[in-house]
Amino acid sequence: MFADELFEITDDEVDWSAAACRHQGGATELFFSEEIPDINQAKAICRTCPLVEPCLRGAVIRREPVGVWGAQLFVNGRILAQKRKRGRPPKVRPPEPEVVLPPSVASFLARLDADAAQSA
């Protein structure tokens, strides 16, 4: 299966000790915070990481329920472009920003969607 092969690549062939999040010294709470400034700071840390793509692929495969993974925000196992502010939404809602993914991850998600459509 395609996802299983990618999962092996993600976990077995990547040196996770080089991950930027591991060198933040106690900043783990940033990656799981509900606060927009914390989320933005976690995404900024991820963007400097050499392992951003395998991290994001792994999070997609595992369907991470929450947190910042591979410079993307996951909520309920889905990638969100940004977190909304608390409180009542505006009457006229601005358009949702587009999620920009690395090309390899975008093609991976397209293949997962195609596989799901074929098996349905």
C-alpha positions as YAML, in Angstrom:
chain: A
units: angstrom
residues:
- id: 1
  name: MET
  ca: [0.00, 0.00, 0.00]
- id: 2
  name: PHE
  ca: [1.27, 3.47, -0.87]
- id: 3
  name: ALA
  ca: [0.65, 5.02, 2.57]
- id: 4
  name: ASP
  ca: [2.51, 2.18, 4.31]
- id: 5
  name: GLU
  ca: [5.52, 2.65, 2.06]
- id: 6
  name: LEU
  ca: [5.60, 6.38, 2.77]
- id: 7
  name: PHE
  ca: [5.22, 5.77, 6.49]
- id: 8
  name: GLU
  ca: [8.31, 3.54, 6.43]
- id: 9
  name: ILE
  ca: [10.29, 6.24, 4.65]
- id: 10
  name: THR
  ca: [9.13, 8.82, 7.17]
- id: 11
  name: ASP
  ca: [10.03, 6.88, 10.30]
- id: 12
  name: ASP
  ca: [12.90, 4.62, 9.30]
- id: 13
  name: GLU
  ca: [15.06, 6.75, 7.05]
- id: 14
  name: VAL
  ca: [14.84, 10.18, 8.70]
- id: 15
  name: ASP
  ca: [17.13, 11.38, 11.48]
- id: 16
  name: TRP
  ca: [14.52, 13.08, 13.67]
- id: 17
  name: SER
  ca: [17.21, 14.42, 16.00]
- id: 18
  name: ALA
  ca: [17.74, 17.19, 13.41]
- id: 19
  name: ALA
  ca: [14.15, 18.43, 13.78]
- id: 20
  name: ALA
  ca: [13.90, 22.13, 14.65]
- id: 21
  name: CYS
  ca: [11.20, 21.47, 17.27]
- id: 22
  name: ARG
  ca: [13.62, 19.30, 19.25]
- id: 23
  name: HIS
  ca: [16.01, 22.20, 19.66]
- id: 24
  name: GLN
  ca: [13.51, 24.63, 21.15]
- id: 25
  name: GLY
  ca: [14.12, 23.58, 24.75]
- id: 26
  name: GLY
  ca: [10.73, 23.16, 26.38]
- id: 27
  name: ALA
  ca: [8.70, 24.86, 23.65]
- id: 28
  name: THR
  ca: [6.56, 21.76, 23.08]
- id: 29
  name: GLU
  ca: [3.46, 23.59, 24.32]
- id: 30
  name: LEU
  ca: [3.75, 25.99, 21.35]
- id: 31
  name: PHE
  ca: [3.02, 23.14, 18.95]
- id: 32
  name: PHE
  ca: [-0.20, 22.17, 20.76]
- id: 33
  name: SER
  ca: [-1.42, 25.59, 21.88]
- id: 34
  name: GLU
  ca: [-4.86, 27.02, 21.12]
- id: 35
  name: GLU
  ca: [-3.48, 30.59, 21.02]
- id: 36
  name: ILE
  ca: [-3.00, 32.11, 17.57]
- id: 37
  name: PRO
  ca: [0.39, 33.78, 18.38]
- id: 38
  name: ASP
  ca: [1.72, 30.45, 19.68]
- id: 39
  name: ILE
  ca: [0.48, 28.63, 16.57]
- id: 40
  name: ASN
  ca: [2.16, 31.20, 14.33]
- id: 41
  name: GLN
  ca: [5.42, 30.89, 16.29]
- id: 42
  name: ALA
  ca: [5.30, 27.08, 16.01]
- id: 43
  name: LYS
  ca: [4.72, 27.33, 12.25]
- id: 44
  name: ALA
  ca: [7.68, 29.71, 11.95]
- id: 45
  name: ILE
  ca: [9.90, 27.22, 13.78]
- id: 46
  name: CYS
  ca: [8.72, 24.44, 11.47]
- id: 47
  name: ARG
  ca: [9.49, 26.49, 8.35]
- id: 48
  name: THR
  ca: [13.17, 26.56, 9.37]
- id: 49
  name: CYS
  ca: [13.28, 22.78, 9.78]
- id: 50
  name: PRO
  ca: [14.99, 20.55, 7.21]
- id: 51
  name: LEU
  ca: [12.45, 17.81, 8.00]
- id: 52
  name: VAL
  ca: [9.26, 19.76, 7.34]
- id: 53
  name: GLU
  ca: [8.06, 17.50, 4.48]
- id: 54
  name: PRO
  ca: [8.54, 14.09, 6.16]
- id: 55
  name: CYS
  ca: [6.99, 15.51, 9.32]
- id: 56
  name: LEU
  ca: [3.93, 16.70, 7.42]
- id: 57
  name: ARG
  ca: [3.59, 13.44, 5.49]
- id: 58
  name: GLY
  ca: [3.77, 11.46, 8.73]
- id: 59
  name: ALA
  ca: [1.14, 13.66, 10.36]
- id: 60
  name: VAL
  ca: [-1.19, 13.16, 7.40]
- id: 61
  name: ILE
  ca: [-0.69, 9.39, 7.50]
- id: 62
  name: ARG
  ca: [-1.27, 9.24, 11.26]
- id: 63
  name: ARG
  ca: [-4.19, 11.67, 10.97]
- id: 64
  name: GLU
  ca: [-2.82, 13.75, 13.82]
- id: 65
  name: PRO
  ca: [-5.81, 15.11, 15.74]
- id: 66
  name: VAL
  ca: [-4.27, 18.43, 16.85]
- id: 67
  name: GLY
  ca: [-1.13, 20.52, 16.77]
- id: 68
  name: VAL
  ca: [1.34, 22.03, 14.37]
- id: 69
  name: TRP
  ca: [3.07, 19.40, 12.27]
- id: 70
  name: GLY
  ca: [5.25, 20.15, 9.25]
- id: 71
  name: ALA
  ca: [4.37, 23.87, 9.45]
- id: 72
  name: GLN
  ca: [0.63, 23.12, 9.15]
- id: 73
  name: LEU
  ca: [-2.11, 23.35, 11.77]
- id: 74
  name: PHE
  ca: [-4.08, 20.14, 12.34]
- id: 75
  name: VAL
  ca: [-7.52, 20.26, 13.97]
- id: 76
  name: ASN
  ca: [-9.64, 17.12, 14.15]
- id: 77
  name: GLY
  ca: [-7.22, 15.37, 11.80]
- id: 78
  name: ARG
  ca: [-7.58, 18.00, 9.06]
- id: 79
  name: ILE
  ca: [-5.19, 20.71, 7.91]
- id: 80
  name: LEU
  ca: [-6.44, 24.25, 8.49]
- id: 81
  name: ALA
  ca: [-4.91, 27.28, 6.79]
- id: 82
  name: GLN
  ca: [-5.39, 29.34, 9.93]
- id: 83
  name: LYS
  ca: [-7.18, 29.26, 13.24]
- id: 84
  name: ARG
  ca: [-10.10, 31.65, 13.66]
- id: 85
  name: LYS
  ca: [-10.24, 34.08, 16.53]
- id: 86
  name: ARG
  ca: [-12.51, 33.22, 19.43]
- id: 87
  name: GLY
  ca: [-16.01, 34.61, 19.61]
- id: 88
  name: ARG
  ca: [-18.80, 35.17, 17.16]
- id: 89
  name: PRO
  ca: [-17.76, 35.00, 13.50]
- id: 90
  name: PRO
  ca: [-18.39, 38.09, 11.37]
- id: 91
  name: LYS
  ca: [-21.68, 38.32, 9.47]
- id: 92
  name: VAL
  ca: [-19.79, 38.46, 6.20]
- id: 93
  name: ARG
  ca: [-17.12, 35.83, 6.46]
- id: 94
  name: PRO
  ca: [-13.90, 36.48, 4.53]
- id: 95
  name: PRO
  ca: [-12.81, 33.70, 2.20]
- id: 96
  name: GLU
  ca: [-10.74, 30.97, 3.81]
- id: 97
  name: PRO
  ca: [-7.06, 31.26, 2.93]
- id: 98
  name: GLU
  ca: [-5.65, 28.51, 0.77]
- id: 99
  name: VAL
  ca: [-3.49, 25.84, 2.38]
- id: 100
  name: VAL
  ca: [-0.13, 25.86, 0.64]
- id: 101
  name: LEU
  ca: [1.57, 22.46, 0.79]
- id: 102
  name: PRO
  ca: [4.95, 21.33, -0.49]
- id: 103
  name: PRO
  ca: [4.51, 19.72, -3.96]
- id: 104
  name: SER
  ca: [5.49, 16.25, -2.74]
- id: 105
  name: VAL
  ca: [2.89, 16.35, 0.04]
- id: 106
  name: ALA
  ca: [0.22, 17.75, -2.29]
- id: 107
  name: SER
  ca: [0.80, 14.90, -4.75]
- id: 108
  name: PHE
  ca: [0.77, 12.41, -1.86]
- id: 109
  name: LEU
  ca: [-2.63, 13.73, -0.70]
- id: 110
  name: ALA
  ca: [-3.95, 13.57, -4.26]
- id: 111
  name: ARG
  ca: [-2.88, 9.91, -4.47]
- id: 112
  name: LEU
  ca: [-4.55, 9.16, -1.13]
- id: 113
  name: ASP
  ca: [-7.77, 10.78, -2.36]
- id: 114
  name: ALA
  ca: [-7.60, 8.80, -5.62]
- id: 115
  name: ASP
  ca: [-7.02, 5.55, -3.71]
- id: 116
  name: ALA
  ca: [-9.98, 6.34, -1.43]
- id: 117
  name: ALA
  ca: [-12.21, 7.11, -4.41]
- id: 118
  name: GLN
  ca: [-11.29, 3.81, -6.09]
- id: 119
  name: SER
  ca: [-11.97, 1.76, -2.99]
- id: 120
  name: ALA
  ca: [-15.34, 3.46, -2.36]
...
